[in-house]
């Protein structure tokens, strides 16, 4: 079987596996690292959360628009696959009647380094390097082809929306982390498009190189770097507390002067 056929076969198998796993759980329990589509300050966001085992990043991430998972190397091949992260709409009532489009913007990669992560640390994928993505067994994306897909039409307030994704890459990454960039938009709506959303795929921790710990720690660090830290809404208690603290600090400086 040629490599292209193997990739397509594995992608299909990943999609079927994701559906079977989801079917064995209740409608709100696709365990693992995922992104919950929400509206915050009239803008679409994707809140990262982890309903699986504790990974040290928090059950609900302190930032949004970024979450990671890991490749799994396929024995006997040069291919790796992943069946997380996916998307959910856990509270569809706030999007009732809306239709959502998910747009693939591209992908970049970061090669592990002990140095601090910076924007220029990310580079484009090589010319022949790409990731194939199956979305909910309904649409196939490729990171080298900008594309979009209507993922939800006329959302029901009491509906259940779980979007599983499967990923295949034609190699078994060692020290390379991939950041796939997405954008969410609501069709003919006053709701603002999302800022960039990132699904990060880290190397398989069990690849035998002894680098498992830094794979996970680096993935969490990449989430934090690429994610968006929430700004308190005007009038919220957290914002008022922050302003009070700033005022107190200014008062202390004035007193010292």
TILUM-375608 format. One record per residue: x, y, z of N, C-alpha, C in turn; residue number from 1. Coordinates in pm, whole numbers, plus 32768, in hexadecimal, padded with zeros to 4 digits. Example, Ala and Ser with C-alpha at 12.3 -4.5 7.8 and 13.67 -1.06 7.14 Angstrom:
<atoms>
    n_u    n_v    n_w   ca_u   ca_v   ca_w    c_u    c_v    c_w   seq
   8527   7DC7   830C   84CE   7E3E   830C   8528   7EB6   830C     1
   8505   7F1F   82C4   8557   7F96   82CA   850A   8003   8313     2
</atoms>
This chain:
<atoms>
    n_u    n_v    n_w   ca_u   ca_v   ca_w    c_u    c_v    c_w   seq
   8055   7F89   8000   8000   8000   8000   8059   807C   8000     1
   803F   80DB   7FA6   808F   8152   7F9C   8076   81AD   8015     2
   80DB   8207   802F   80D3   825C   80A4   8055   82B1   80A4     3
   802E   82E7   8030   7FB6   833B   8028   7F3B   82EC   8050     4
   7F33   826E   8022   7EC2   8218   8045   7EC2   81F8   80DA     5
   7F39   81E2   8112   7F44   81C5   81A1   7F12   823C   81F2     6
   7F39   82B5   81C8   7F0D   832D   820F   7E76   8339   820E     7
   7E39   8325   8199   7DA8   8330   818E   7D62   82C4   81E0     8
   7D9B   824C   81DF   7D60   81DF   822D   7D64   81FF   82C2     9
   7DD7   8230   82F0   7DE5   8251   837E   7D8B   82C5   83A4    10
   7D7D   8328   834B   7D26   8399   8368   7C96   836B   8379    11
   7C6B   8310   8321   7BE3   82DB   832B   7BD1   828B   83AC    12
   7C37   823A   83CE   7C30   81EB   8449   7C29   8245   84C3    13
   7C77   82B3   84C3   7C74   8312   8533   7BE9   834C   8543    14
   7BAA   8371   84D4   7B25   83AA   84DA   7AC0   8348   8512    15
   7AC8   82CB   84E7   7A6C   8264   8519   7A84   824C   85AD    16
   7B05   8248   85D5   7B26   8233   8662   7AEE   82A4   86B7    17
   7AFE   8321   8687   7ACA   8392   86D3   7A34   838A   86E5    18
   79EE   835F   867D   795D   8353   8686   7935   82E4   86E7    19
   797C   8272   86E3   795C   8204   873C   7974   822A   87CD    20
   79E5   826D   87E6   7A04   8298   886F   799A   82FA   88A0    21
   7975   8359   884A   790E   83B9   886F   7889   8377   888A    22
   7869   8310   883B   77EA   82CC   884C   77E2   827C   88CC    23
   7855   8258   8904   7856   820B   8981   784A   8264   89FA    24
   784D   82E9   89E4   7845   8347   8A53   77C5   8399   8A44    25
   779E   83DC   8AAE   7725   842D   8AA0   7742   84A9   8A4E    26
   76D9   84F4   8A2C   76E4   8560   89CA   773E   85D2   89F6    27
   7762   85D7   8A74   77B3   8647   8AA4   7837   8615   8ADE    28
   7867   85A2   8AAF   78D9   8566   8AF5   7947   8532   8A9B    29
   795F   8574   8A2B   79CF   8549   89D7   7A50   856A   8A20    30
   7A80   850F   8A74   7AEF   852B   8ACD   7B6F   854A   8A84    31
   7BBB   85A9   8AB9   7C3A   85CE   8A7E   7C47   8664   8A6F    32
   7CAC   868F   8A27   7CC2   871F   8A11   7C73   874C   8998    33
   7C20   87B1   89AE   7BC9   87DF   8944   7BB7   8877   894E    34
   7B6D   88AE   88ED   7B52   893E   88E8   7ABC   8955   88E8    35
   7A8C   89A2   8949   79FE   89C0   8954   79E3   8A47   8911    36
   7990   8A48   88AA   796F   8AC2   8861   790C   8B14   88B4    37
   7932   8B90   88D1   78E1   8BEA   8923   78DB   8C75   88E4    38
   7883   8CC8   891D   7881   8D56   88FA   78AA   8DA4   8976    39
   7910   8DF7   8968   793F   8E48   89D8   7957   8ED5   89A6    40
   7917   8F36   89E6   791F   8FC2   89B9   78FA   8FCF   8925    41
   7891   8F86   88FE   785C   8F87   8875   78C0   8F56   880E    42
   791C   8F01   8838   797D   8EC7   87DB   7985   8E31   87F1    43
   7994   8DE7   8785   79A5   8D57   8790   7A2E   8D38   87CB    44
   7A31   8CDB   8829   7AAF   8CA9   8860   7AA6   8C11   8867    45
   7B17   8BD0   887E   7B1B   8B3F   8894   7B65   8B28   8917    46
   7B1A   8B06   897E   7B54   8AF4   8A04   7B8B   8A67   8A13    47
   7C0E   8A5D   8A27   7C4C   89DB   8A3A   7C28   899F   8AC0    48
   7C0C   891E   8AC1   7BF0   88D8   8B3E   7C22   8849   8B34    49
   7C32   880B   8BA6   7C61   8781   8BAB   7C08   8732   8C0A    50
   7BBA   86D6   8BD2   7B62   8683   8C25   7B9E   85F8   8C3B    51
   7C1C   85E6   8C15   7C62   8569   8C2E   7CB6   8574   8CAB    52
   7D26   8528   8CAF   7D7C   852B   8D25   7DC0   85B3   8D31    53
   7DE4   85D8   8DA9   7E23   8658   8DC5   7EA8   8663   8D7A    54
   7EB4   86CA   8D26   7F30   86DA   8CD9   7F82   8751   8D09    55
   7F58   878E   8D79   7FA4   87FD   8DB0   7F82   8885   8D77    56
   7F2C   8887   8D0F   7F09   8907   8CD2   7E87   8940   8D02    57
   7E3F   88F6   8D56   7DBD   8922   8D87   7D4C   88E2   8D3B    58
   7CE2   88BC   8D83   7C6D   8880   8D41   7C32   88E0   8CDC    59
   7C2D   8961   8D00   7C0A   89CC   8CA2   7C85   8A26   8C98    60
   7CB8   8A38   8C21   7D33   8A86   8C12   7D1D   8B18   8C3A    61
   7D83   8B59   8C73   7D75   8BE6   8C9A   7D81   8C46   8C24    62
   7D7F   8C12   8BAE   7D83   8C5E   8B30   7D26   8C16   8AD0    63
   7D09   8C51   8A5E   7CB6   8C0C   89FD   7CFA   8C0C   8974    64
   7CBF   8BC3   8918   7CEC   8BBA   888C   7D6C   8B68   887A    65
   7D8D   8B10   88D7   7E00   8AB7   88C5   7DF1   8A3D   891E    66
   7E10   89C9   88E4   7E11   894B   8930   7E6C   88EA   88E4    67
   7EA6   888B   892C   7F01   882D   88E8   7ED5   879D   88FE    68
   7F0E   8747   88AD   7F0D   86B8   88C7   7F8C   867D   8888    69
   7F94   85F9   8883   8010   85B9   8856   7FF8   855B   87E1    70
   805B   8554   878A   805A   84EE   8722   8069   8464   8760    71
   8036   83FF   871B   8052   8373   873B   8093   8335   86C1    72
   810D   8305   86D1   8153   82C6   8662   8110   8242   863D    73
   8102   8229   85BB   80C6   81AD   858A   8137   8149   856F    74
   813A   80DD   85BB   81A5   807A   85AF   81AB   8041   8522    75
   8224   802C   84F1   8236   7FF1   846E   8228   8052   83FB    76
   8214   80D3   841C   8209   8139   83B4   825E   81B1   83DC    77
   825F   8217   8385   82A0   8296   83A7   8238   8301   83C0    78
   81C2   82D8   83EE   814F   8331   83FC   812A   833F   848F    79
   80F3   83B2   84B2   80BC   83C9   8539   802D   83FD   852B    80
   7FD9   83DE   858E   7F4C   8405   858C   7F26   8445   8611    81
   7EB7   848D   8612   7E7F   84C4   868E   7DE8   84CC   867E    82
   7D9E   84B7   86EB   7D0C   84C0   86E7   7CD7   852E   8742    83
   7D2E   857F   877A   7D0B   85F7   87C7   7D6E   8663   879E    84
   7D4B   86E3   87B3   7CD2   871C   87EE   7C5F   8723   878A    85
   7BE6   8735   87C1   7B70   874E   8771   7B2A   87CB   87A3    86
   7AB6   87E8   876C   7A68   885D   8794   79E2   8830   87CE    87
   79AB   8881   8828   7926   886D   885F   78DE   88F3   8866    88
   785A   88ED   8870   780A   8961   8899   77BE   8932   8914    89
   77F2   8950   8989   77B7   891B   8A05   773C   896A   8A31    90
   7734   89E6   8A06   76BF   8A38   8A28   7686   8A73   89A7    91
   763D   8A23   8959   760D   8A53   88D6   75A4   8AC1   88E0    92
   7568   8AD7   8956   7500   8B3D   8961   7534   8BC8   893F    93
   75B5   8BE3   895E   75EA   8C68   8940   7607   8C7A   88AA    94
   75FF   8C0E   885E   7612   8C13   87CD   7595   8BE7   8782    95
   7524   8BE6   87C7   74A7   8BB7   878B   7487   8C04   870B    96
   746C   8BB9   869E   744A   8BF5   861F   74C1   8C1A   85C9    97
   7539   8C17   8602   75B1   8C3C   85B6   75E4   8BC5   8564    98
   7633   8BE5   84FD   7678   8B80   84AD   770D   8B9F   84B2    99
   775E   8B39   84C7   77EE   8B4D   84DC   7840   8B11   846C   100
   78A8   8B59   8446   7908   8B2B   83E2   7991   8B20   8425   101
   79D4   8AB0   840F   7A5D   8A9C   843F   7ABA   8AA7   83C7   102
   7B19   8B02   83D2   7B76   8B1A   8363   7C03   8AF1   838B   103
   7C42   8AA0   8337   7CCE   8A79   834B   7D27   8AE5   830F   104
   7D79   8B23   8362   7DCE   8B92   8336   7E5A   8B64   830F   105
   7E82   8AED   833E   7F08   8ABC   8322   7F46   8A7B   839B   106
   7FC8   8A67   8396   800E   8A28   8407   809F   8A56   840A   107
   80D6   8A59   8482   8164   8A76   8495   819D   8A0D   84F4   108
   8220   8A0C   8501   825E   89AB   855B   82C9   89EF   85AF   109
   82E2   89B0   8620   8346   89E0   867F   839C   8969   86A6   110
   841F   8978   8699   847D   890E   86BE   84AA   8926   874D   111
   84A2   88BE   879F   84C0   88CC   882D   8545   8913   8846   112
   8540   8970   88A4   85B7   89B7   88D1   85A3   89DA   8963   113
   860C   89D7   89B4   85FE   8A00   8A40   85EF   8A97   8A4E   114
   8604   8AE1   89E3   85F9   8B73   89E7   8565   8B9D   89EC   115
   8549   8C16   8A1C   84BF   8C46   8A21   847E   8C45   8997   116
   83FD   8C28   8993   83B3   8C27   8915   839A   8CB7   88E9   117
   83B4   8CD2   886A   839C   8D56   8832   834F   8D46   87AF   118
   8313   8DB3   8780   82C6   8DAE   8704   831B   8D7C   8690   119
   8398   8DAA   8688   83ED   8D7F   8619   8426   8CF3   862C   120
   83FD   8CAF   8698   8427   8C24   86AB   83D9   8BC6   864E   121
   8368   8BF4   8619   8314   8BA1   85C5   833A   8BB2   8533   122
   833D   8B44   84EB   8360   8B47   845D   82F4   8B00   840D   123
   82F1   8B1C   838B   8291   8AD9   8333   82B6   8A47   8321   124
   8253   89F7   8300   826E   896A   82E1   82BC   8962   825F   125
   8309   88F8   824F   8353   88E4   81D3   82F3   88D7   815E   126
   8328   88E9   80E5   82D4   88EA   806D   8284   8869   805C   127
   82BF   87F7   8085   827A   8777   8072   823E   8743   80F5   128
   8238   8799   8159   820A   8772   81DF   817C   87A4   81F4   129
   8122   874B   821B   8099   8775   8237   8057   8712   8296   130
   7FEA   873F   82D1   7F9A   86EC   832B   7F0F   86DE   82EE   131
   7EDD   8664   82E9   7E56   864B   82BA   7DF9   8642   8333   132
   7D84   8680   8328   7D27   8689   8398   7C9C   8660   8368   133
   7C62   8602   83AE   7BD7   85DE   8393   7B7F   861C   83FD   134
   7B1D   866A   83D3   7AC5   86AF   8430   7A40   8666   8437   135
   7A28   8625   84A8   79A6   85E8   84C5   7976   8588   8459   136
   79D4   854C   840E   79B5   84F2   839F   7961   8536   8332   137
   7967   85BC   832D   7917   8606   82CB   796B   8656   8269   138
   79E4   867B   8292   7A35   86D3   823E   7AC9   86B7   8259   139
   7B1A   86B9   81F0   7BAA   86A5   81FD   7BF3   8727   81E2   140
   7C4D   874A   823E   7CA4   87BE   822F   7D33   878E   8215   141
   7D82   87E6   81D8   7E14   87D5   81D0   7E53   885A   81F1   142
   7EBB   8856   8244   7EF4   88D3   8275   7F37   8926   8209   143
   7F55   88EA   8195   7F91   8937   8129   7F29   8971   80CA   144
   7EA7   8960   80EB   7E3A   8993   8096   7DD8   89E1   80EE   145
   7DD7   8A66   80E8   7D73   8AB2   8135   7CE6   8A83   8111   146
   7C93   8A73   8176   7C11   8A35   815F   7BB2   8A5D   81CF   147
   7B32   8A4E   81B8   7ACE   8A6A   8220   7A5B   8A08   8214   148
   7A12   89F9   8282   79A3   8999   8285   7937   89CB   82E4   149
   78B9   89C3   82B7   7847   89E6   830D   7836   8974   8371   150
   7853   898F   83F1   7851   8923   8453   77CE   8919   849F   151
   777F   8984   84A0   76FE   8981   84E6   76A1   89E3   84A2   152
   762A   89B5   8480   75C8   8A09   843B   754C   8A1A   8492   153
   7529   8A98   84AE   74B1   8AB6   84FD   74B3   8A68   8581   154
   7511   8A8A   85D6   7528   8A44   8654   74AB   8A45   86AC   155
   748E   89D1   86E3   741B   89C2   873D   7446   89D9   87CD   156
   73F4   8A21   8818   7416   8A42   88A3   7427   89C7   88F9   157
   73E0   895B   88D9   73E9   88E0   8928   7431   8871   88DD   158
   747F   8896   8878   74C6   8831   8828   7545   87FF   886C   159
   757F   8799   8831   75FF   8762   8861   7662   876B   87ED   160
   76D0   87B1   8803   772F   87CB   8798   77BC   87A2   87C2   161
   77E9   8734   8788   786F   8700   87A2   78B0   86E3   871B   162
   7921   8722   8702   7965   8717   8682   79EC   86D2   8697   163
   79F4   8657   866D   7A70   8609   867E   7ACB   861F   8606   164
   7B4D   8620   8621   7BAF   8636   85B8   7C1B   85CA   85BF   165
   7C49   85A1   854A   7CB5   853F   8540   7D25   857D   84EC   166
   7DA0   8563   8515   7E15   859F   84D5   7E76   8531   84AA   167
   7EB2   8542   8435   7F18   84E4   8404   7F8A   8535   83C9   168
   8006   850E   83EA   807D   854C   83B0   80D9   84DE   837E   169
   811C   84F8   8310   816F   8492   82D0   81FA   8487   8309   170
   8206   8494   838A   8286   8484   83CF   8268   8468   8462   171
   82D0   8451   84AF   82BF   843D   853F   8315   84A6   8586   172
   82D8   851A   85A3   8325   858B   85DA   836D   8566   865C   173
   83E2   859E   866C   842F   858A   86E6   8431   8609   873A   174
   8474   8671   8709   847A   86ED   8755   842B   875E   8712   175
   83D0   873D   86B9   8384   87A3   8671   82F3   87A5   86A0   176
   82C2   881D   86BD   8239   8833   86EA   81F0   8881   867C   177
   8175   8859   865F   8128   8898   85F3   80B5   88E9   862D   178
   80A3   8961   85FB   8035   89B9   8625   7FDC   89D3   85AB   179
   7F65   8996   85AD   7F06   89A7   853F   7EAB   8A1C   8562   180
   7EA0   8A7C   8506   7E56   8AF8   8522   7DCD   8AF5   84DF   181
   7D68   8B18   852F   7CDD   8B1C   8501   7C9F   8BA4   851D   182
   7C2C   8BBB   84DE   7BD9   8C30   8500   7B47   8C06   84FB   183
   7AFB   8C32   855F   7A6B   8C1A   8563   7A20   8C9A   853E   184
   79B6   8C8B   84F2   7962   8CFE   84D1   78D0   8CD4   84D1   185
   787A   8D32   84F3   77E9   8D1D   84F0   77B2   8D5D   8471   186
   7763   8D12   8427   7731   8D3E   83A4   76C5   8DA9   83B7   187
   76D6   8E1B   8370   7672   8E86   8373   7646   8EA9   8401   188
   76A9   8EC4   8453   768F   8EDB   84E2   76DE   8F53   8512   189
   76AF   8F8F   857F   76F7   8FFD   85BD   7767   8FCB   8619   190
   776B   8F49   8631   77D5   8F0F   8684   7859   8F17   8639   191
   78C1   8F46   867A   7944   8F58   863A   798B   8ED3   8624   192
   79DA   8ECF   85B8   7A2E   8E5A   859F   7A8F   8E45   8612   193
   7ABA   8DCA   8621   7B1E   8DAC   8689   7BA6   8DE3   8663   194
   7BF9   8DF5   86C8   7C88   8E06   86B0   7CBE   8D7D   8686   195
   7D3C   8D75   865B   7D73   8CF2   8635   7D63   8C8A   86A4   196
   7D3C   8C13   867D   7D2C   8BA1   86D7   7D94   8B38   86B0   197
   7DD5   8AFD   8713   7E41   8A9F   86F5   7E27   8A15   8733   198
   7E31   89AF   86E0   7E3C   8927   8713   7ECE   88FF   8702   199
   7F0C   88DB   8770   7F9C   88BF   8774   7FB0   8829   8780   200
   8005   87F2   872B   8021   8763   872F   80B4   874D   874F   201
   80CB   870A   87C1   8151   86F1   87F4   817B   8661   87D4   202
   81FD   8644   87D6   822B   85BC   87B8   81F2   8554   8817   203
   81F2   84DA   87E9   81C8   8467   8839   8228   845A   88B0   204
   81F7   8463   892C   8250   8458   89A1   8296   83D2   89AA   205
   825E   836D   8968   8297   82E6   8973   82EB   82C2   88F9   206
   832D   8325   88C0   8379   8307   8846   8403   82CE   8860   207
   8424   82B5   88E0   84A1   8270   88FF   851A   82C9   890B   208
   850A   834D   88FB   857E   83A5   8903   8595   83DD   898F   209
   853A   83BC   89EB   854C   83EB   8A74   852A   847D   8A88   210
   84E2   84B9   8A27   84C4   8547   8A2F   8433   8562   8A55   211
   83EC   84FE   8A84   835F   850D   8AA3   833D   8583   8AFB   212
   8382   8597   8B6D   835F   8607   8BC5   8366   868E   8B80   213
   83D1   86A6   8B34   83D9   872B   8AF7   8374   873A   8A86   214
   8348   86CD   8A4A   82DD   86D5   89E7   8261   8712   8A25   215
   8239   86DF   8A98   81BD   870D   8AD4   81CD   879A   8B0D   216
   8239   87B3   8B53   824E   8837   8B8D   8258   88A1   8B20   217
   829A   887F   8AB3   82A6   88DE   8A44   821F   88F7   8A03   218
   81CC   888F   89F8   8148   889F   89BD   80F2   88FD   8A11   219
   80F8   88F1   8A96   80AE   894B   8AEE   80E2   89DA   8ADD   220
   8167   89E8   8AD2   81A2   8A6D   8AC0   8176   8AAA   8A3A   221
   816C   8A59   89D2   813E   8A8A   8951   80AC   8AB6   8958   222
   805A   8A69   89A0   7FCF   8A92   89B4   7FC9   8B1E   89F2   223
   8015   8B30   8A5E   8014   8BAE   8AA6   8044   8C20   8A4D   224
   80A8   8C06   89FA   80E0   8C6D   89A3   807E   8C95   8936   225
   803E   8C32   88F8   7FE4   8C4C   8888   7F57   8C71   88B3   226
   7F30   8C48   892C   7EAA   8C63   895C   7E93   8CF5   897D   227
   7E15   8D18   898B   7DED   8DA2   89AA   7DBF   8DA6   8A3B   228
   7DFF   8DFA   8A8B   7DD6   8E09   8B17   7D5D   8E65   8B1E   229
   7CF6   8E38   8B63   7C79   8E83   8B68   7C8C   8F07   8BB2   230
   7C4D   8F70   8B7C   7C49   8FF4   8BBE   7BC1   9002   8C00   231
   7BBC   9023   8C80   7B3A   902F   8CC5   7ADD   908F   8C7D   232
   7A5C   906F   8C7A   79F9   90C6   8C3D   79E8   9144   8C91   233
   79C6   91B6   8C51   79B0   9233   8C9C   7947   921F   8D0A   234
   7966   924E   8D83   7908   9243   8DF1   7912   91C1   8E3D   235
   7966   9162   8E0E   7971   90E4   8E55   79C0   90F6   8ED5   236
   79A9   909C   8F33   79ED   90A5   8FB5   7A84   909C   8FA4   237
   7AB2   9045   8F47   7B43   9034   8F36   7B82   90B2   8EFE   238
   7B3B   90F6   8EA1   7B72   9171   8E69   7B74   91DE   8ED3   239
   7B0A   91EA   8F23   7B06   924E   8F8C   7B74   9238   8FF3   240
   7B8E   91B8   9012   7BFA   9198   9070   7C80   91C1   9037   241
   7C92   91A8   8FB2   7D0F   91CB   8F71   7D23   9262   8F73   242
   7CBA   92AF   8F55   7CC4   9340   8F56   7CE1   9374   8FE2   243
   7CA4   9335   9046   7CBD   935D   90D0   7D4F   9348   90F6   244
   7D86   92D7   90C8   7E12   92B9   90E5   7E6D   931F   90A3   245
   7E4F   9344   9026   7E9F   93A9   8FDF   7E98   942E   9029   246
   7E1D   9453   9056   7E0D   94CF   909F   7E5A   94CF   9121   247
   7E5B   945D   9166   7EA4   9450   91E4   7F39   9460   91CE   248
   7F6C   9422   9163   7FFB   942C   9146   8022   94BB   9126   249
   7FC9   9502   90D9   7FE6   958D   90B8   7FE8   95E3   9136   250
   7F89   95C5   9192   7F83   9610   920F   8001   95FF   9261   251
   8035   9583   9264   80AF   9568   92AF   8125   95B2   9274   252
   812C   95B4   91EB   819B   95FB   91AB   8193   9690   91C9   253
   8116   96C9   91C9   8105   9757   91E7   812F   9778   9274   254
   810C   971D   92D2   812E   9732   935F   81C7   9733   9372   255
   820A   96D6   9326   829C   96D0   9332   82DD   974F   92FB   256
   82A1   9786   9290   82D9   97FE   9253   82CB   9876   92B4   257
</atoms>
